[in-house]
């Protein structure tokens, strides 16, 4: 064993050893319990960042720990390789998306291997490979046959710069999340998956995910958004059409004094046609199309609208009410039409005040009679019905059902359930994605690509057009084809590609048999490995990725391909990696190498002016508060980098980056190395002690007990909570105690106990710092990899303390303490308490009414 810890030499040695031995490769074994641990696979951006390091280190600890516990562990890695980020990066770097992606995969694979992650690289997948996306094309066709996919025109978030549709979550403050250019509403023909068919099942099973964080479950429920209410039909005056409205407040129908339609509603332009409002409505629609059209954005905008020139009838009052188009009405909720009741909805109230519209109170407050002229805000509480005809005087909560029944009996509506969830629009007008396997024939219409013709290959030799536009619509060799139904040679392929969330909605199943060429996966492999036992990733994926994965799993189940509904048994959402920001007034954000100084005083290297130390924020390139993992790996090594990420905070909380914390982790590993080196000669040929503590003297007995207590605590912290930080802290305490024992004075029994301690330290640290632990394990004379060693066990009899401290109280107040044998009886404890000098002093000769004994903790004497 070398005198000093040389991380570069050690890590290189064990990377080679692991690769040659194939120790991380696994196969199905029906006789062994499986454990599938998976971190969300990365987009191949070219370089890993500290968020990656933390995420993958957490997963690797779990994988290594479970292996040592005797489980058959599947721990794969792959690449979420399609999508807009690759295109944008390729454009910025004057490259091709395919070449950019494959080069980045090679670079990132090498980086991940340097971290010592225990991946089965034989299972590596890249979603941009035809052998992968062929099978999602296959599933698309199966869904198409069952009517689970369809095409329709709809308004979408359109980024002109990126030339593609964006999901609502990809629109930030009205701008594209990638290029930061304005997003507008555009009407396009889009392909959709009928995820709404599964809305109720997805919602019900939210309560059957006990291994998921409550925060994520709540976000999923809110996104699905089930609401009980009524659909009410409002006849348009003089036009012979009705406008359906969904509301959860049918009790307020008599107070509806106007209607608002979303600007994207198909009736808006029709109603305004030929009226004096036609141009004003058209201008309004155009202007609102540039706003972010999501529910979260509505609170940021002032409520505004335009009268359409049309009126409808309130079906309860039979009064004509004006129809507006308003920016706060959204097509994504209900029917895109809002029954506006300004007296009882704050948004409607503000709109009515702005445009001088009628306000009618229909639910009176129990505290006062409400007057529309004096109201300063909408009343949204409970009360008695007023101005509501036959329902006056009725509690509004009861009127909910009564009015719903009234509307049903008169043919004006019916009770219904509404979901916020909308069908999944999967069309993207981009090149770098999975081609949608559809053919458009001028004679036959829309036709699916025959199964035998799959995959529909993306032409990787094609070049992007100016502005990053997709070449597919203009690439005759791609789009020109023959209709499979009638043979028409003027047919053309669908040139939209699929949303990349499609690829990430089933990749975890593909890992089970990644080289299978006869289907999406081998059923026997999926039956063995799935569902994923522990899934790990950022909370930013709490809605779409997880929801779409849950949906896809149900589609696969209905297709008979899997036997489970939920793909992920347990979910861990790790916190962000954060670092302080530094800003120069003249030069903006400063990176770590662009400022001088320590603590609160930093100076910009460019102008030498005093820089401002900002908030601790998530690491981001834009604010330059990033740390390059490559620098850390070179200076400290993978094990120190991993140890810091695991020790600095519990995995679910944000980690604040501190250079001194990294140095502290490095010092600790060197301290462990010195401990082993100090005892190395003395423990050679010694068998580790594994008997009871009764034959040991102090301080060896204390060390032996602390060793078993540490094993118990580390096991509990990893098994129950994944609190690696407290587990590492416990090992640090054990190392400190071990350093207090002198090997020169030790006899063979002491050496045997120390060998047990050293082996335990290395085994407990091995999931966190694998290269370091492998090296010491081998130095101690072990021939097999530490990964093949069993997790250390602890003896219950050793955990028991010889003595415990008992608190003595008189009338509930602390008066004394006693050090007593751990196995003392209650009667003996009571006897000792009643003869204690300080207790006797406070009893002061008074008769003892009762004595309360809490076993091994306290005695309370009541006088």
C-alpha positions in Angstrom: 0.0 0.0 0.0 1.4 3.3 -1.1 2.2 5.9 1.6 0.0 8.7 0.1 -3.3 8.7 -1.6 -2.9 9.1 -5.4 -6.4 9.5 -6.8 -5.3 9.7 -10.5 -3.4 6.5 -10.4 -6.0 4.6 -8.4 -9.0 5.8 -10.4 -7.4 4.9 -13.7 -6.5 1.5 -12.4 -10.0 0.6 -11.3 -11.7 2.0 -14.4 -9.7 -0.5 -16.4 -10.3 -3.3 -13.9 -14.1 -2.8 -13.9 -14.3 -2.5 -17.6 -12.3 -5.7 -18.2 -14.2 -7.8 -15.6 -17.7 -6.7 -16.7 -18.6 -6.6 -13.0 -21.5 -4.2 -13.7 -23.2 -6.3 -16.4 -26.3 -8.2 -15.3 -28.9 -10.6 -16.7 -32.3 -11.8 -15.5 -32.1 -14.3 -12.7 -35.4 -15.7 -11.5 -33.8 -17.1 -8.4 -32.5 -13.7 -7.3 -34.5 -10.6 -6.2 -34.1 -7.8 -8.6 -33.7 -4.1 -8.0 -33.9 -1.6 -10.9 -32.4 1.9 -10.1 -32.5 4.5 -12.8 -31.5 8.2 -13.1 -33.3 10.2 -15.8 -31.2 9.9 -18.9 -29.4 13.1 -20.1 -29.6 15.1 -23.3 -26.2 14.9 -24.8 -25.1 18.5 -24.5 -21.4 17.7 -24.7 -20.3 18.2 -21.1 -21.7 17.0 -17.9 -22.5 19.6 -15.2 -22.6 19.4 -11.5 -26.3 18.6 -11.5 -25.5 15.5 -13.5 -22.7 14.6 -11.1 -25.0 14.8 -8.1 -27.9 13.0 -9.7 -25.8 10.1 -11.0 -23.7 9.9 -7.7 -27.0 9.4 -5.8 -28.2 6.7 -8.1 -24.8 5.0 -8.0 -24.7 4.8 -4.2 -28.1 3.1 -4.3 -27.1 0.7 -7.0 -23.8 -0.3 -5.3 -25.5 -0.6 -1.9 -28.3 -2.8 -3.2 -25.8 -5.1 -5.0 -23.9 -5.5 -1.7 -27.2 -6.4 -0.1 -27.5 -9.4 -2.5 -29.9 -8.0 -5.0 -29.6 -8.4 -8.8 -29.3 -4.7 -9.7 -30.1 -3.2 -13.1 -28.4 0.2 -13.5 -28.4 1.4 -17.1 -27.5 4.6 -19.0 -28.5 6.1 -22.3 -29.1 9.3 -24.2 -32.3 11.4 -24.7 -30.7 12.4 -28.1 -33.5 13.8 -30.3 -34.9 17.3 -30.1 -34.6 21.0 -30.5 -31.6 21.5 -28.2 -29.4 19.5 -30.5 -30.6 21.4 -33.5 -30.0 24.8 -31.9 -26.6 23.8 -30.6 -25.6 22.5 -34.1 -26.7 25.7 -35.7 -24.7 27.8 -33.2 -21.6 25.6 -33.7 -22.0 25.3 -37.5 -22.4 21.6 -37.2 -25.0 18.9 -38.1 -27.4 17.7 -35.4 -26.4 14.1 -36.0 -22.7 14.7 -35.9 -23.1 17.1 -32.9 -25.2 14.5 -31.0 -22.9 11.5 -31.6 -19.7 13.4 -30.8 -21.3 14.6 -27.6 -22.4 11.1 -26.6 -18.8 9.9 -27.0 -17.5 12.8 -24.8 -20.2 12.5 -22.1 -19.8 8.7 -21.9 -16.1 9.1 -21.2 -16.9 11.7 -18.5 -19.4 9.4 -16.8 -17.0 6.5 -16.8 -14.4 8.8 -15.1 -16.9 9.2 -12.3 -16.8 5.5 -11.6 -20.6 5.0 -12.1 -21.6 1.3 -12.0 -23.6 1.3 -15.3 -24.1 -1.7 -17.4 -22.8 -0.1 -20.6 -23.9 -3.1 -22.6 -27.4 -1.7 -22.3 -26.6 1.8 -23.6 -29.3 3.3 -25.9 -29.6 6.5 -27.9 -33.1 7.5 -28.9 -31.9 8.9 -32.2 -31.0 5.5 -33.4 -33.4 3.8 -35.9 -33.4 0.6 -33.9 -34.9 2.6 -31.0 -37.4 4.9 -32.7 -38.6 2.1 -35.0 -40.6 0.7 -32.1 -42.3 4.0 -31.1 -43.3 4.3 -34.7 -44.7 0.8 -34.4 -46.6 1.8 -31.2 -47.9 4.9 -33.0 -49.5 2.7 -35.7 -51.0 0.4 -33.0 -52.5 3.5 -31.3 -53.7 4.8 -34.7 -55.5 1.6 -35.4 -57.4 2.0 -32.1 -58.3 5.6 -32.6 -55.9 6.7 -29.9 -54.1 9.1 -32.2 -55.8 11.7 -34.4 -55.0 14.9 -36.4 -56.8 18.2 -36.1 -56.2 21.9 -36.4 -55.4 23.7 -33.2 -53.8 26.8 -31.9 -50.3 26.1 -30.7 -47.4 28.0 -29.1 -45.2 28.8 -32.1 -41.6 30.0 -32.0 -40.7 31.6 -35.3 -37.0 31.5 -34.5 -37.0 27.8 -33.7 -39.6 27.0 -36.3 -41.5 24.7 -34.0 -44.4 24.1 -31.6 -43.7 24.5 -27.9 -45.4 22.9 -24.9 -46.9 25.4 -22.4 -44.1 24.5 -20.0 -41.5 25.5 -22.7 -42.9 29.1 -22.8 -41.4 31.3 -20.2 -42.7 34.9 -19.8 -44.0 34.8 -23.4 -40.7 33.7 -24.8 -39.2 30.4 -26.0 -37.3 28.6 -23.3 -34.4 27.9 -25.7 -33.9 31.0 -27.9 -35.7 33.6 -25.7 -37.6 34.9 -28.7 -41.3 35.9 -28.5 -43.8 33.0 -28.9 -47.1 33.5 -30.7 -50.3 31.5 -31.2 -50.6 29.8 -34.6 -53.2 27.5 -36.0 -51.7 24.3 -37.4 -52.7 20.7 -38.2 -51.3 18.6 -35.3 -51.1 15.0 -34.3 -52.5 14.2 -30.9 -52.4 11.3 -28.4 -55.7 10.8 -26.5 -54.2 11.0 -23.0 -57.5 12.3 -21.8 -59.0 8.8 -22.2 -56.8 7.9 -19.2 -57.4 11.0 -17.1 -59.5 9.4 -14.4 -57.2 6.4 -14.1 -54.1 8.6 -13.9 -55.8 10.6 -11.2 -57.0 7.7 -9.2 -53.5 6.1 -9.1 -51.9 9.3 -7.9 -53.0 8.1 -4.5 -51.4 4.7 -5.1 -47.8 6.1 -5.4 -46.6 5.9 -1.7 -43.0 6.0 -2.8 -43.4 9.4 -4.5 -42.9 12.8 -2.9 -46.2 14.4 -1.9 -45.2 17.5 -3.8 -44.9 15.7 -7.1 -48.2 13.8 -6.5 -50.0 17.1 -5.9 -48.5 18.6 -9.0 -49.7 15.6 -11.1 -53.2 15.9 -9.6 -53.4 19.6 -10.3 -52.2 19.1 -13.9 -54.9 16.5 -14.5 -57.3 18.9 -12.7 -60.6 17.1 -12.2 -63.5 19.5 -11.6 -67.2 18.6 -10.9 -69.7 21.0 -12.3 -72.2 21.6 -15.1 -72.1 22.2 -18.8 -74.6 25.0 -19.6 -75.7 25.9 -23.1 -76.1 29.6 -24.0 -78.1 30.2 -27.2 -76.6 32.9 -29.4 -79.2 35.5 -30.2 -80.5 35.3 -33.7 -78.0 32.8 -35.0 -79.3 29.3 -34.2 -76.2 28.1 -32.4 -75.4 27.6 -28.8 -72.2 28.1 -26.8 -71.5 25.4 -24.2 -69.8 26.6 -21.0 -68.3 24.5 -18.2 -68.6 25.9 -14.7 -68.2 24.7 -11.2 -70.5 27.4 -9.9 -73.8 26.7 -11.6 -75.4 28.1 -8.4 -74.5 31.6 -9.8 -76.1 31.2 -13.3 -78.7 33.9 -12.5 -75.8 36.3 -12.0 -74.1 35.7 -15.3 -74.2 39.1 -17.1 -71.8 38.6 -19.9 -69.8 35.8 -21.6 -66.1 35.7 -22.6 -64.6 33.5 -25.3 -60.9 32.7 -25.6 -59.4 34.6 -28.6 -58.6 31.2 -30.2 -62.2 30.0 -29.9 -63.5 29.1 -33.4 -66.7 31.1 -32.9 -65.0 34.5 -32.2 -64.3 35.5 -35.7 -67.6 34.0 -36.9 -69.6 36.0 -34.4 -67.8 39.3 -35.3 -68.1 38.7 -39.0 -70.1 41.6 -40.6 -70.4 43.6 -37.4 -68.9 46.9 -36.5 -66.6 45.0 -34.2 -65.0 42.8 -36.9 -61.8 44.7 -37.2 -61.4 45.4 -33.5 -61.8 41.7 -32.8 -59.3 40.8 -35.5 -56.8 43.2 -34.1 -57.3 41.9 -30.6 -56.8 38.3 -31.7 -53.6 39.2 -33.4 -52.2 41.1 -30.4 -53.2 38.4 -27.9 -51.6 35.8 -30.1 -48.2 37.3 -29.0 -49.0 36.8 -25.3 -48.2 33.6 -23.3 -51.4 31.7 -23.3 -51.1 29.6 -20.2 -53.1 29.8 -16.9 -49.9 30.7 -15.0 -49.4 33.7 -17.2 -52.9 35.1 -16.8 -52.1 36.6 -13.4 -49.4 38.7 -15.0 -51.6 40.4 -17.6 -54.2 43.0 -17.1 -57.7 41.7 -17.9 -58.8 43.0 -21.2 -61.2 42.1 -24.0 -63.3 43.2 -26.9 -67.0 43.0 -27.6 -67.7 40.6 -30.5 -70.8 42.4 -31.6 -72.9 39.4 -30.7 -75.3 38.5 -27.8 -76.4 35.3 -26.2 -79.3 34.4 -23.8 -78.8 33.6 -20.2 -80.8 30.3 -20.1 -81.9 30.9 -16.5 -82.9 34.6 -16.7 -83.7 34.6 -20.5 -81.9 38.0 -20.7 -79.6 39.0 -23.5 -76.0 39.3 -22.4 -73.0 40.5 -24.5 -70.3 38.2 -25.8 -66.7 39.3 -25.4 -63.4 37.8 -26.4 -61.1 38.2 -23.4 -57.4 37.4 -22.8 -58.2 35.6 -19.5 -60.4 33.0 -21.2 -58.3 29.9 -22.2 -59.1 27.2 -24.7 -57.1 24.8 -22.5 -59.8 24.9 -19.8 -63.4 23.8 -20.1 -64.8 24.7 -23.5 -62.9 27.9 -24.0 -66.0 29.9 -23.0 -66.5 31.6 -19.6 -69.9 32.3 -18.0 -68.9 35.6 -16.3 -70.5 36.3 -12.9 -68.8 39.5 -11.7 -70.4 39.6 -8.3 -68.9 36.2 -7.4 -65.6 35.9 -9.3 -62.8 38.4 -8.8 -61.5 38.1 -12.4 -65.0 38.8 -13.8 -65.5 41.6 -11.3 -62.4 43.4 -12.5 -63.4 43.0 -16.1 -66.9 44.2 -15.4 -65.7 47.3 -13.6 -63.3 48.1 -16.4 -65.9 47.8 -19.2 -68.9 49.1 -17.1 -70.8 45.8 -17.3 -73.8 44.8 -15.1 -73.1 43.2 -11.7 -75.9 41.1 -10.1 -75.5 39.6 -6.6 -77.0 36.1 -6.4 -75.3 34.8 -3.3 -75.7 37.0 -0.3 -73.2 37.2 2.5 -74.4 36.1 5.9 -72.7 39.1 7.4 -74.2 41.8 5.3 -76.5 42.5 2.3 -74.3 43.0 -0.7 -74.9 45.9 -3.0 -73.2 45.9 -6.5 -72.5 49.6 -6.3 -70.7 49.4 -3.0 -68.7 46.1 -3.6 -65.0 46.5 -3.8 -64.3 42.9 -4.6 -66.3 39.8 -5.7 -67.9 37.8 -2.9 -66.8 34.2 -3.2 -68.0 32.7 0.1 -71.2 30.8 1.0 -74.6 32.3 1.6 -78.2 32.4 0.7 -79.5 32.7 -2.8 -81.0 36.0 -4.0 -82.2 37.3 -7.3 -82.4 33.7 -8.4 -86.1 33.1 -8.9 -87.5 30.0 -7.3 -84.1 29.3 -5.6 -84.1 32.5 -3.5 -83.5 31.8 0.2 -81.8 28.5 -0.4 -78.2 27.9 0.8 -76.0 28.2 -2.3 -74.4 24.9 -1.5 -77.7 23.1 -1.8 -78.6 25.2 -4.9 -75.6 23.6 -6.7 -77.6 20.4 -7.2 -81.0 22.0 -7.5 -80.0 24.4 -10.3 -78.1 21.6 -12.1 -81.3 19.5 -12.0 -83.3 22.5 -13.2 -81.0 23.1 -16.1 -81.2 19.4 -17.1 -85.0 19.2 -16.9 -85.3 22.3 -19.2 -82.7 21.0 -21.7 -80.2 23.8 -20.9 -77.3 21.7 -19.7 -76.2 18.7 -17.6 -74.0 17.8 -14.7 -70.5 16.8 -15.8 -66.9 16.3 -14.9 -64.1 18.4 -16.5 -60.4 17.8 -16.6 -57.7 20.4 -17.1 -55.6 17.8 -18.9 -55.7 18.1 -22.6 -54.7 15.6 -25.3 -51.0 15.4 -25.9 -50.0 17.3 -29.1 -46.9 15.4 -30.4 -46.3 17.2 -33.7 -43.0 19.2 -34.0 -42.1 21.0 -37.2 -38.4 20.2 -36.7 -35.9 17.9 -38.4 -34.1 16.2 -35.5 -36.8 13.9 -34.3 -38.7 10.6 -34.9 -40.6 10.8 -38.2 -44.4 10.3 -37.8 -45.2 7.1 -39.8 -48.1 8.5 -41.8 -48.6 8.9 -45.6 -50.9 11.5 -47.1 -52.5 10.3 -50.4 -54.4 12.7 -52.7 -56.8 9.9 -53.5 -57.1 7.9 -50.2 -56.3 10.6 -47.6 -54.4 9.8 -44.5 -52.8 6.3 -44.5 -50.5 4.6 -42.0 -47.1 3.3 -43.1 -47.2 -0.5 -43.3 -45.5 -2.2 -40.4 -43.1 -4.0 -42.8 -41.8 -0.6 -44.0 -40.7 0.5 -40.5 -38.6 2.2 -39.5 -39.3 5.4 -41.4 -35.7 6.6 -41.2 -34.8 10.1 -40.6 -32.3 11.1 -43.4 -29.2 11.9 -41.3 -27.4 13.2 -44.4 -29.9 16.0 -44.8 -28.9 19.6 -43.9 -30.9 22.1 -42.0 -32.3 25.0 -44.2 -31.8 28.7 -43.5 -33.0 29.8 -40.1 -32.8 26.2 -38.9 -35.9 25.1 -40.8 -36.5 21.4 -41.3 -35.4 20.1 -44.7 -38.0 17.3 -44.6 -40.8 19.2 -46.3 -38.5 20.0 -49.2 -36.5 16.8 -49.4 -38.1 14.9 -52.2 -36.1 11.7 -51.4 -37.9 11.7 -48.0 -41.4 13.0 -48.5 -42.2 11.5 -52.0 -43.6 8.0 -51.7 -46.3 5.7 -52.9 -49.6 5.2 -51.2 -49.7 1.7 -49.7 -53.5 1.5 -50.3 -54.0 2.6 -53.9 -50.5 2.8 -55.3 -50.7 6.5 -56.1 -47.2 7.8 -56.7 -48.0 11.4 -55.7 -48.4 10.5 -52.0 -46.1 12.2 -49.5 -44.9 11.4 -46.1 -45.8 13.3 -42.9 -42.9 15.7 -42.4 -43.6 16.6 -38.8 -41.6 14.7 -36.2 -42.6 13.5 -32.8 -42.3 15.4 -29.5 -39.1 14.1 -27.8 -41.2 13.4 -24.7 -42.4 10.4 -26.7 -38.9 8.9 -26.7 -38.5 9.4 -22.9 -41.9 7.8 -22.1 -40.7 4.2 -22.6 -36.9 4.2 -22.6 -36.9 2.5 -19.2 -38.6 -0.5 -20.7 -36.2 -0.7 -23.6 -33.3 -0.9 -21.2 -34.6 -4.3 -20.1 -33.7 -5.8 -23.5 -32.0 -3.0 -25.5 -30.8 -5.2 -28.4 -34.1 -7.0 -29.0 -35.0 -6.6 -32.7 -38.4 -8.3 -32.6 -40.4 -5.7 -30.7 -40.3 -2.8 -28.3 -38.8 -5.2 -25.7 -38.7 -8.8 -24.6 -41.8 -9.4 -22.5 -40.0 -11.8 -20.2 -37.2 -9.3 -19.5 -39.7 -6.5 -18.7 -41.7 -8.9 -16.5 -38.5 -9.5 -14.5 -37.1 -6.0 -14.3 -40.0 -3.6 -14.3 -41.3 -1.5 -12.7 -38.4 0.7 -11.9 -37.8 0.3 -8.1 -36.1 3.7 -7.7 -36.3 6.6 -10.2 -34.2 9.7 -9.7 -34.4 13.1 -11.3 -35.1 16.7 -11.0 -38.5 18.1 -9.8 -38.7 20.1 -13.1 -39.8 16.9 -14.7 -42.6 16.3 -12.1 -45.4 17.0 -14.5 -44.9 16.2 -18.2 -42.2 13.5 -18.4 -43.6 11.6 -15.4 -47.3 12.0 -16.6 -46.5 11.0 -20.1 -44.5 8.0 -18.9 -47.4 6.9 -16.7 -49.8 7.3 -19.7 -47.5 5.4 -22.1 -47.3 2.5 -19.6 -51.1 2.3 -19.6 -51.1 2.2 -23.4 -48.6 -0.6 -23.3 -50.7 -2.5 -20.7 -53.8 -2.2 -22.8 -51.8 -3.5 -25.8 -50.9 -6.6 -23.7 -47.2 -5.8 -23.6 -46.8 -5.2 -19.9 -48.7 -6.2 -16.8 -48.4 -3.1 -14.6 -49.9 0.4 -14.6 -47.2 2.4 -12.9 -43.6 2.5 -14.3 -41.9 3.9 -11.2 -42.4 2.5 -7.7 -40.3 5.1 -5.8 -39.3 8.5 -7.0 -36.5 10.8 -5.6 -36.4 14.3 -6.8 -32.9 15.6 -6.0 -32.3 19.2 -5.1 -30.4 21.7 -7.3 -26.7 22.4 -7.1 -26.3 26.1 -6.2 -23.5 28.6 -5.9 -23.1 32.2 -5.1 -23.2 34.7 -7.9 -20.7 37.5 -8.5 -21.4 40.5 -10.6 -19.4 43.5 -11.9 -21.3 46.7 -12.6 -19.4 47.1 -15.9 -18.7 43.6 -17.1 -21.8 41.8 -15.8 -21.7 38.3 -14.3 -18.3 37.0 -13.4 -17.2 33.4 -13.4 -14.9 31.8 -10.7 -11.8 32.7 -12.7 -12.9 36.2 -13.5 -12.6 37.7 -10.0 -10.0 37.9 -7.3 -10.3 37.8 -3.6 -12.1 35.8 -0.9 -15.2 36.1 1.2 -17.3 39.3 0.8 -14.6 41.3 -1.0 -14.1 40.3 -4.7 -12.7 42.4 -7.5 -13.3 42.0 -11.2 -10.1 41.0 -13.0 -10.9 43.1 -16.0 -11.4 46.5 -14.4 -10.3 45.8 -10.8 -13.5 47.4 -9.4 -15.3 45.9 -6.4 -17.7 43.2 -7.4 -21.1 42.5 -5.8 -21.6 39.1 -4.2 -25.1 38.1 -5.1 -27.5 35.4 -4.0 -26.8 31.7 -3.9 -28.6 30.5 -7.0 -28.9 27.4 -9.2 -25.7 26.9 -11.2 -26.3 28.3 -14.7 -24.0 29.3 -17.6 -25.9 32.6 -18.0 -24.9 33.7 -14.5 -21.5 32.1 -14.7 -21.8 30.6 -11.2 -20.8 27.2 -12.6 -18.1 24.7 -11.6 -16.7 22.5 -14.3 -16.6 18.9 -13.1 -13.5 18.3 -15.3 -11.5 20.7 -13.1 -12.6 18.9 -9.9 -11.8 15.5 -11.4 -8.3 16.7 -12.3 -7.6 18.3 -9.0 -9.3 16.1 -6.5 -10.5 13.0 -8.3 -13.9 11.4 -8.8 -14.2 10.0 -5.3 -13.8 13.4 -3.6 -16.2 15.0 -6.1 -18.8 12.3 -5.4 -18.2 12.5 -1.6 -18.8 16.3 -1.5 -22.0 16.0 -3.5 -23.3 13.3 -1.2 -22.1 14.9 2.1 -23.1 18.6 1.6 -26.9 18.1 1.9 -29.6 15.5 1.9 -30.4 14.5 -1.7 -33.9 16.1 -1.8 -32.5 19.5 -0.7 -30.5 22.0 -2.7 -26.7 21.7 -2.3 -24.7 24.9 -1.9 -21.3 24.6 -3.6 -18.4 25.6 -1.4 -14.7 25.1 -2.3 -13.8 24.5 1.3 -16.4 21.7 1.4 -14.6 19.9 -1.4 -11.3 20.4 0.3 -12.8 19.0 3.5 -13.9 15.9 1.6 -10.5 15.4 0.2 -8.9 15.8 3.6 -11.2 13.1 5.0 -10.2 10.6 2.4 -6.6 11.3 3.1 -7.3 10.8 6.8 -8.9 7.4 6.2 -5.9 6.5 4.0 -3.4 7.5 6.8 -5.4 5.4 9.3 -5.2 2.3 7.2 -1.5 3.0 6.4 -0.8 3.4 10.1 -2.3 0.0 11.0 -1.4 -1.7 7.7 1.5 -3.8 9.0 -0.1 -4.6 12.3 -3.3 -6.1 10.9 -1.6 -8.2 8.3 -2.5 -11.9 8.8 -5.0 -10.9 11.5 -8.6 -12.2 11.3 -11.2 -9.5 12.0 -12.8 -9.8 15.4 -16.5 -10.8 15.4 -17.4 -12.0 18.9 -19.1 -10.3 21.8 -17.6 -7.3 23.6 -17.2 -9.0 27.0 -13.5 -10.0 26.3 -12.5 -6.5 25.3 -11.0 -3.8 27.4 -11.2 -0.1 26.9 -10.7 1.7 24.6 -10.9 -1.3 22.2 -14.4 -2.2 23.5 -15.6 1.4 22.8 -14.2 1.2 19.2 -15.8 -2.2 18.6 -19.2 -0.9 19.9 -18.8 2.3 17.8 -18.1 0.2 14.7 -21.3 -1.8 15.1 -23.3 1.4 15.9 -21.9 3.0 12.8 -22.8 0.0 10.6 -26.4 0.1 12.0 -26.7 3.9 11.5 -25.3 3.9 7.9 -27.5 1.0 6.9 -30.6 2.7 8.3 -29.7 6.1 6.8 -29.2 4.6 3.3 -32.0 2.0 3.4 -34.8 4.2 4.9 -34.0 7.7 3.8 -31.1 7.9 1.4 -29.6 10.4 3.8 -26.0 9.9 2.7 -24.8 13.0 4.5 -25.6 11.7 7.9 -24.3 8.2 6.9 -20.9 9.8 5.9 -20.9 11.8 9.1 -21.3 8.7 11.2 -18.2 7.1 9.4 -16.3 10.3 10.1 -17.0 9.9 13.8 -15.8 6.3 13.7 -12.6 7.3 11.9 -11.9 10.0 14.6 -12.2 7.4 17.3 -10.0 4.9 15.5 -7.3 7.5 15.1 -7.1 7.7 18.9 -5.8 4.1 19.3 -2.0 3.5 19.1 -1.0 0.5 16.9 2.4 0.3 18.8 0.6 -0.5 22.1 -1.9 -2.9 20.5 -2.0 -6.7 21.1 -3.4 -9.2 18.6 -6.9 -8.8 20.1 -6.7 -5.0 19.6 -5.5 -5.6 16.0 -8.3 -7.9 15.3 -10.8 -5.3 16.4 -9.1 -2.6 14.4 -9.2 -4.9 11.3 -12.9 -5.2 11.8 -13.2 -1.4 12.1 -11.0 -0.8 9.0 -12.9 -3.3 6.9 -16.2 -1.8 8.0 -15.1 1.7 7.2 -14.1 0.7 3.7 -17.2 -1.3 3.1 -19.5 1.5 4.3 -17.7 4.1 2.2 -17.5 1.9 -0.9 -20.9 3.0 -2.5 -19.8 6.6 -2.1 -16.1 6.5 -3.0 -15.7 3.2 -5.0 -12.2 3.6 -6.4 -10.7 4.6 -3.1 -12.5 1.7 -1.3 -11.5 -0.9 -3.9 -7.9 0.1 -3.5 -7.8 -0.2 0.3 -10.0 -3.4 0.1 -7.4 -5.0 -2.2 -4.5 -3.8 0.0 -6.1 -5.5 3.0 -5.7 -8.8 1.2 -9.1 -9.3 -0.5 -8.9 -10.8 -4.0 -12.5 -10.0 -5.3 -14.0 -6.6 -6.0 -15.5 -4.9 -3.0 -18.7 -4.7 -5.0 -19.0 -8.5 -4.6 -18.5 -8.4 -0.8 -21.6 -8.5 1.4 -22.7 -5.3 3.1 -21.4 -5.4 6.7 -23.7 -6.6 9.4 -23.9 -5.5 13.0 -24.4 -7.4 16.2 -27.4 -6.4 18.4 -25.6 -7.5 21.6 -22.7 -5.1 20.8 -25.0 -2.2 20.3 -26.3 -2.3 23.9 -24.6 0.2 26.1 -23.1 -1.0 29.5 -24.6 2.0 31.2 -27.4 4.5 30.7 -28.0 7.9 32.3 -31.4 8.2 34.1 -32.9 11.6 35.0 -34.3 12.0 38.5 -37.2 14.4 39.1 -39.2 15.6 42.1 -42.7 16.8 41.1 -41.6 16.9 37.5 -38.5 19.1 38.0 -35.0 17.9 37.3 -33.1 17.3 40.6 -30.4 14.7 39.9 -29.0 12.1 37.5 -27.8 8.5 37.9 -25.5 6.4 35.8 -26.9 2.9 36.1 -26.4 -0.5 34.4 -28.3 -0.8 31.1 -30.1 -3.9 32.3 -31.3 -2.4 35.6 -34.8 -3.4 36.7 -37.5 -0.8 37.4 -37.8 -1.7 41.1 -34.0 -1.3 41.6 -34.1 2.0 39.7 -36.9 3.3 42.0 -35.0 2.2 45.0 -31.8 4.0 44.0 -33.9 7.2 43.2 -35.5 7.3 46.6 -32.1 7.0 48.3 -30.4 9.6 46.2 -29.1 12.5 48.3 -30.4 15.3 46.1 -33.8 13.7 45.7 -34.1 13.3 49.5 -33.2 16.9 49.9 -36.1 18.1 47.7 -38.6 15.5 49.2 -37.7 17.2 52.5 -39.4 14.6 54.6 -42.8 14.8 52.9 -44.7 11.5 52.2 -44.2 10.1 48.7 -47.6 9.9 46.9 -46.3 7.9 43.9 -43.2 7.2 41.9 -43.3 7.2 38.1 -40.6 5.1 36.3 -40.0 5.5 32.6 -37.7 2.5 31.8 -34.0 3.5 31.5 -34.9 7.2 31.1 -36.3 8.8 34.2 -37.9 8.5 37.6 -40.3 11.1 38.8 -41.1 11.2 42.6 -44.4 12.9 43.4 -44.9 14.3 46.9 
